[in-house]
Amino acid sequence: MRWTNYFIPTSKETPRDATAASHVLMLRAGLIRQLAAGVYSYLPLGYRALRKVERIVREEMERAGAIELHLPVLHPLSMWEETGRVEAMGDTLLRLRPARDGDEGDWRAQTVLGPTHEEVITEIARAYLSSYKQLPVNLYQIQTKFRGEARPKSGVLRTREFLMKDAYSFHDSLESLNQGYQAMYDAYCRIYDRCGLPYVAVEAESGPIGGDASHEFMVLTDAGEDFVALSENGDYAANLERATCLTAGSVEDETVPRTPPAASGEPPLEEVHTPGHGRVEDVCAFMGLTPAQMIKTLIYDLKALRREGGKEIEWSGWVVALVRGDHEVNEHKLLKAARAALFNELFLSFELATPRSIEKLTGAAVGFAGPQGLSERADALLIDRDVAAMRVAASGANKTDYHVKNVVPGRDFGILPNPSFKCAVVVADVRNVVDGDLSPTGSGSPIRLRKAIEVGHVFKLGTKYSDAMKATFLDPQGKPRAFIMGCYGIGLNRIMAAAIESHHDAGGILWPMSIAPFECLVLALDPRDEQVMRTATIIHDALAERGVDVLLDDRDERAGFKFKDADLIGVPLRVVVGKKSLAEGVVELSQRREERKEPIKPEDAAAEVASRVASERAAGAPGR
């Protein structure tokens, strides 16, 4: 392929509002062009790289036994209502108006653009998989997805339209699901290895997809928007939503007070006038404390459905969360603990309470809530393990402009269930881990928080969707049973971006050979010189005949300009043909990652490049 016959609109200017390295370089190298917020066109160079990622994914899916199909982007809203995910997805679900005028009020006529395909694939299983003899089966597709991302940014890392591989497996037993899950987990590891990504697999929350267990595959980079918790010795890895740690407040640890320490000799509660000081930092400065000596009281408004007398009754209430002043509530953990405390009632909404609601519960303005007495008025008191382990602390006084010191957990608020309490009292891990916490494995290794990009996610869905959609098969006894499912997603665009984030320098992209748009770039430094062009063309044609993806830069431009473009687009191997080197009987062979240039006879260049490409391909071939 000749550069003059191809389309590579490179740019020397850093695009405005582009900060992530992958975003900057994909725009500057002419891989993509933004059409609208979160919507990108893939230009020829970028599309070649994307197709190579796609090929690797297909090869490993088929090696793992998955079967490809193609599912529609347009979904009836009624299918999402069937699984109850319309509310869970919220504005992420992009709705289309009905095709016919007059159908606007008919929910059955409404459609959405699919952000994921669990409902669609479950409908297919419901229609065609009737017996355990047909299981297990794993069906996958590579398809465009749409999500109503409120704040698209960082180029193709956070978009409203993206390309995804999603696979769905159907099983008749947990043992079969575990085997299928492991096969997909291993396939993902091979995919990322072949794409040259320095990834780490971490325990994860399932989020709106649902399910019993999941892992995320993350690429560590400062451009990431997620955080992962990694122990220094490598024995623990989890995303921030799920991560836990070893703590003196562990519910299994005997340091947690088991009975109220009424005889501990601690002084009684003492009110302190703290006018206008509601934030932890301000209170600590005023009272001469550290945040670790404070109890932070957060109140959530709750609406839920409760089953009474065979009917579902809507009710509202409060959930109170207690964490240490130097910690932050993890709302994923908190929601899970709240569901368990309130016996998994259907939550219609769960959000931080309004100032009016806080004052109604505590009698005080925002910033002055404390745990004392709230077990008599709230519906659930969820106490972080580190709070339960505190001997004495300070907190809000439930009185505007006042705090209290000498608060003793177990004496001044319950930490054990008590029939006299109106609410459920639970000690649980409800906080985010922080840098320096210890690995929960007990190894004593400190946890470090690192930024990362998620490039894939695997889920054990269980029967979440098959139960909701009444998708069943007949077991060996002829009884109907719900399919046990798994779900496995990879963001192909993100693999490209993560590869660039992991492999670039000041000059541009350093493509891994396996997903580089071209494997070799032949630079004709003096295209007006007949010998230079003849030699460059012979090398280019010989490489093309050997099956190497080769690009010939035949532009009549300055050498420095062409070298900068070569660095920018990041082709792994480079053959430079110039009058000066040809006068010495050689051309220059180099790798994009190295400054060293190797003189080589022109007649040997194609064979040497082809050999290196073949070696790289073999190292990244399926099964390696």
N, C-alpha and C positions, 0 to 999 in steps of 0.2 A: 504494500500500500504506500503510495506517494503522498507526502504531506500536502502538496499542492492540489491533489485530487480528493483530499479528505476535508473534514470540517472540525477544526480544533481552535475555537476562539479564545486563546489565552489572553490574560490581562496582567499587567505589571502593578496595577493599583489594588490596594487592599479594600475590599467592598465595605461600604458604610454599614454599620450595625452588625457586622460579622465578627464574632470574637473567638469562637471555638476554632481550633486549627483546621479541623476537617471541613468546616463551613467555608472558611477563607480559601483553603486550597482547592476545594471542589469547584468553587466559583472561578477562582483565578486560572485553574488548569482547564477550564472549559468542559467540566464533567456535567454540570447542571446549570440550569437557569431558573430563577424564581419567577413563577407566574402570578402567585397571590400568596397571602400569609399561609404558611404551612403547605404550600403546593408547589412542586418543582417539576420542570421538564428535564428528562435525562438526555443529554446531548450524546453524540456518537461515542466519544471516548468513555464517558461514564457508563453508557449502556453496555459497552463491551465488557467492562469490569463487572457490572451487575449480572450479566448473563453468565459469566464465569463462576460467580458465587452461586448462582442458580443451578449450574451444572453440578457443582460439588454437592450441593444439598440433595439434588435428585439422586445422584449416585449413592450417597450414604443412606438415604431413605429406602431405596430399593434393596440395598445390601442388607438392611435391617428388616426387610420383609413387608414394608409398607406399600400400599397400592395407590397409584395416583388417580384422582378424578378431578372434576372441575365443578364448583358450586356457584350459584348465582350471587351477585352482589346485592340485588334487590330482595328484601325479605318482607313478608307481611308482618305488620305490627302485632297481629293476633298471636303469632308464634312466640314472640317475646313476652307477651302477656301470659302465655301458657306457663312459662317458667318463672314468672315474677321478676324478670330482670329489667323491666322498663324503668322502675324506680331506682334500682341499683346502679344502672348505667347513667341515669340522669341526662344531662345535656351532651354527654359523649355520644349518645345515640342520635344520629342525624336523620330527621324525618323528612319525607317528601309529601307534598300535598296530593290528594287523590287525583287520579288521571281524568276523572269525569267531574264536570261541574255538578254541584248538588250533593256530592258524596262527602263533603267536608266534615259533616257531623257523624258519619258512619265509621266507627273505629275499625270495622272489618275491612274497609277499603284503604286504610292508611298503610304506608310502606316506610321502611327505613333502609338506609345504606349500611350493609353489614360491617360492624367493627370486628366481628368474630363469628364463628359458624357452628357453635355447639348445638343450637336448636335445629338448624338445617340438617346436619349430619345425623342427629338423633331421629329426626323424622324419616330419614332414609333407612336407618336400622330398624325402626319400628315397622316399616313397610316390608322389608325384605329378609331380615334375619329372624327366623321363627324358631330355630332349634339350637340347642347347645352344640350340635354337630357342626354348625357353621362357624363356631367360635374357636379361638380368638380371630379377630380381623382388625387390621389397622389401615385406615383410609386417610390419604393426605392430598393436599392441593397446594399450589403456589398461586396466590390470588391477591388482587388489590383490595385493601381494606380502607375504611373511612371512619374517622373518629372526630367528634366535635371538640378538638383540642382548643381550650380557651386561650392559651398563650404559646403558640408555636414558636420555637426558637432553636438556635444551634443547628441551622441547616436541616439536614435530613434526620437528625437525632430526635426531633420532636415535631411531627407534621400531622396534617389532617388527612393526608392520603399517603399510603405506603404499601410496599410489597411484602407479603408475609407467607411463610410456609407454615401451615397448620395441619397437624395430624390428629386423628381421633381413633382410639382403640376401644374395642368392645370385648368383654370377657365374661366368663361364667363363674369365676372364683377370684378371691383376693390373691391366691398364689399365682394365677395366670396374669392378673394385673401387675403384680410385682415383677414378673418376668418381662412383660412387655415394657414396663416403665424402665427397667434396667437396660433393655435393648435400645430404647430411645435415648436414654442418658448417655450410653456408650457411643451411639451414633453422633450425638451432639458434640461430644469430646473430639471425635474424629473430624467432624466438619470444621471446628475451630482450629484444630491443629493444622489441617490442610490449608485453611485460609490465612494461616500465620498470625493468629490472634493470641496474645498472652492472657488467657482467660482464667477465671477462678469460678468454681461452682459453689454456691452458697445456699443454705436453707432459706426458704422464703415463705411469705404469706401468699395465700391464693387470691385475695382480693375479690372483685366482682365475678371472677370466673368460678370461684367456689372450689370445694374439694377438701380432701383430708390431708394431703401432704404435697409439697412442691419444692422445686429447686430452681434458682435463677442462675444463668451463666453470665458473668460480669467481666468486663474489661476495665482494669484499673487505669484511670486517667483523670487529670484535673478538670477536664471538660465534662465529666459526668455530672448528672443531676441527682443520682442516688448515692447513698452511703452504705458501705458494707463494713461489718465488724470482723476483723481478722486477728486471731491470736498470733503473737510473735513466733511461736514455735510451730504454727501451722496446724494445730489440732482442732481448730474451731473456725467456722466461717458461716456467717449469716447476714442477710440484709438487715438494715436498721429496724424495719418494721417488726421483724421476728426475733432479733438478737436478744439474748439474755446473758447473764453473768453470774459468777459466784458472788454471794453476798452474805454478810453476817445476818441479814434479815430473811434468809431462806426459810421457807415454812418447814423444811426438814431439820433446820438447825436449832439446837437447844438454846442458842442465845436469844431466840425470840421469846419474850415473856409469855408464859402459859397461863399465869394468873395475875390479876391486877396487883401491882406492887404497892398496896396501900401502906404497908409497914416499912417501906424502903427508906423512910426518913427524908424524902424529898420535900422541899418547902411547898406551901400551898400556892395556887394560882395568884398572880399579881398583875393587876391591870396597869398598863403604861399608856399615857396620853400621847398619841402619835399623830397630831393634826396634819392632814394633807399628805401623809406618808402611807401610800397603799401598795406600792411596788416593793418586792423583796429587797432590791438593792437599797432603796431609800430607807426602809425600816431597819435594815442591818446597820446602815451608817448612823441612823438616829439612836439605835439601842446598843451599838457597840458589839454587834454579833456578826457571824459569818453566815452565808446562805445555808451551809450544811447544818446549822443549828436551828433553822426555821422549818416549819411545816407549811407547805403551800396547799391551800384548799381550793379545788376547782369544782364548780357545780355545773351539771349538765341537765338540760331540759330533755325529758323523755316522753314520747308518745308511743303507745304499744297496744297490741290486741291481747286481751286475756280471755280465755275460755271459761265461761261460767254457766252451769246448767245447760250445756250443749250449745250455747250461743257464744259468739265472739263479741266481747265488749271492749270498746275503745276507751283507754284511760290515759292519763298523763301524770307525770311525777318527776322526781329528781334523783339523779345519781351523783353522789359526792365522791370525788377522788382526792386522795392525800398522797403527795410526794414530798420529798425533801426539797428545801428551797434552792438547792444547786442542781436539781434534776428536772427533767421535762416529762410530762405525761406522754406515753405512747398510746395514741387513740385506738390503734388496732388491737393492742393487748387489752386496753380498757373496755372496748366494746365486747370482746370475747368474754372477759370476766363478768361484765354486766349481764350478758345473756345467760351465763352459767348461774349467776347469783339469783336471777329472776326467772329461772327454769325455762330458758330458751323461748321466752315469749316473743312474738313477732314484733320487732321494732319498726314503727312507721317513721320515726325520726329520732335522732340522737345528736345533739349539738350543744355547744357551750351556751349556758343560760344567759338570758338577757339581763341587763341591770335591774329591771323591774322584778324579774323572777328571782334573782339573787336576794334582793331586799325582802321579798315576800317570805323566802325560806329562812334567811338569817337575821332579818331585822336590821341589817346594816348595808351600807353602800358597798360598791365593788371595791375590793382591795382589803376588806376588813373581816372576811369570813374565816372562821376557825372550826375545828371538828367538834368542839364541846357542845353537847346537846343535840347535834344533828341526827344522831341515830334514832331519836324519838320523832323526827319529822320527815326525813328523807326516805326513799324507797330502797336505796342500796348505798352502803358505805364501803368503798373499795380502797383498801389501805396498802400502799406499796410496802414490800418487805423491809426496805431500809427505814421507813417510818416506824414500823412495828418494833424495830430493833433499837430505836432511839431511847435513851434513858430519860432525857429531859429536853424540852424544846420550847420554842416560842411560836406563836401563831396569832391570827386575827382573833379579836374578842367577840365577834358577832355584834359589834357596837361601833358605829361610825366614829372614826378618828381614834380608835383604841385598839391596842394589841395586848396580849397576855404573855407573860413568861412563866417558866416552871410548869409547862404542860407535860404531863407524864402519860404516855400511851398505856392503856389498860386501866388507869385510874381516872383520867379526865375524859376519855372516850373509849368505847369498847373496841377490843381487837379480837374478841371471840364471839361467836354467835350466842345470842341471849334471847330467850322467849319473850322477855319483857320489852325488847326493842321492836319498834314498828318496822324497821328495815332489816335487810340482809346485810350482815357484816362479813367481809371477806378480806383476808390478807393474801395478796397475790403480787406477781411481778407486773407492774403497770407503767413502768418508766422506760425511757430510752437508755441504752447503755451509753457510757461516756468513755472517752479515751483514757486508758489506764485501768479500767475495770478488769477483773481477772476472768480468764476463760472458765466457762461453766463445767468443763471436763474435770476440774480439780487439779490440773497440772501446775497451776500457779502462774501460767503465762499471761502477761498483760495483753489486753485487747487494744488494737489500733483501728481507728476509723479512717477509711479511705474512700475517696470519690470514685465512682465507677459508672460505666454505661452498661445497661442491660441489653444483651444481644439474643437472649433466648430464655424460655421458661417452660418447665415440664410440670404437669399436675397429675395427681391421682384424684380424679373427680368422684370416684365412688358411684353412687346411684342418684346424685343430685338431679341430673337432667332426665334420666330414664324414669325416675319416680314422678317427676313433674309432668312428663309427657306420656306417662303410661306406656313406656316402651319396654316390652317384655319378650322373653323367649321361653320355650318349654325345656325344662331340665330332664334328666334321664327318667324321672318318675312321672313325666308328663304334666308337671305343675308349672304355672307361669312364674317367672322370676324376673326382676328388673336387671337390665344390663349393668355390669360394673364397668365404668369407663375411665379412660385416661385421655389427656389432652396435651399436645406438645407443639409449641410455637417458636418460630425463629423470624426475626426481622432482618430481611436480606439487605435493605438499605442501611440498616444500622451496622451490619457486618462491614460494609464498605467504609462507612464513616469511622468505625472503631479501628479498622486497619490503618487508616490514615492518621488517626489520633496517636496510634502506637508506633507508627513508622513514618516519621517526617523529620526534616531538618530545616534550617533557615532558608534553604534554596527551594524546597518543595517536598513532593511526595516521595517516599521510598517504598514502592509497591512490593509486597511478597510476589514472587514469580507466579504463583498459582492463580492469582486474581488480577494480575496486571493487565491492562487493556492490550498492550503489546509486550512481547518478551524481549525484543531487541530493537534498538533504534540505530539506524545507519545514518551518520551525519556527513553529508557532502559539504565541506567547508567552502569550496570554491566551485559552485555549480556551473559557472561559465567556462571553467576549464574542462576540455574534452576528456583528458585522462582521468581527472577526478570523478567526473560523472559516469564514465564508462566503468571504472573500478567499483564505485559505490553501487551502481546498478547491477553489476555481475554478482557482488556479495549479496545484495538484497534478493535477487532472483534465486540464487542458490539456496538461501535460507528459506524462502517461500516454498521451494520444491521439497525441502526437507521437513516441511510442516511447521516451521517456526512462525509465530505471529510477529511479523517484522514491519517496521515503519521506516520509510526512507525520507529524511528531511532534505528535500531538493529545492528549498526556497532560496531565492536570491536575496539573502539578508546577511548582515554582519555576523562574524563568527561569535562574538560575545552575545549577541541577541539570541542566536540559535542555542548556544550552550545554556543560557538562562532558561529558555523554554524547555530544553531537555531535562534540566534539573527539576523544573516545575512539574512536568507531567510524570516524571519518576519512573520511566521505563528501566527495568533492572539491568540490562546489558546494553553496552554502547560501543559501536565501532565508528571511529572518527577517520575520515578519509580527507586528506589535505595535500596540497602541492608539495609542501616542505617534507612531510613524512614519506610521500611517494618517491620523492627524489632520493630518499635514503633506502628505498625498497621495502617500506613497511607501512602498515596502518596501525592505529592505536585501539586496543581493546581494553575496556574498563567496566567496572561494576558501579552502578549508581551509588551504592553504599560506601565505596572506597575512593580515595583520591588517586590511588596508584594506577598508572597507565602502563599497559603491557604492549610493547611493540611486537607485531606479528606480520608475517608475510601475507600479502593480500590473498594469495591462492589458498592459504591455510585458514583464513578467518572464518569462513562459513562452516567448515567442519568443526572448528573449535567451539564456536558459539552453539552449534547444534548439539554438540556433546554435552556442554554445560546445561543447556535447556533440558535435554533428555534426562540428565542426572537429577535436576530439580523436579521434573515431573515424576520421576520414579520415586523420589523421596516423599512426594505428596500424593501418590496414587492411592486409589481405594485399597484398603487392606493393610496399609502401612501405618 
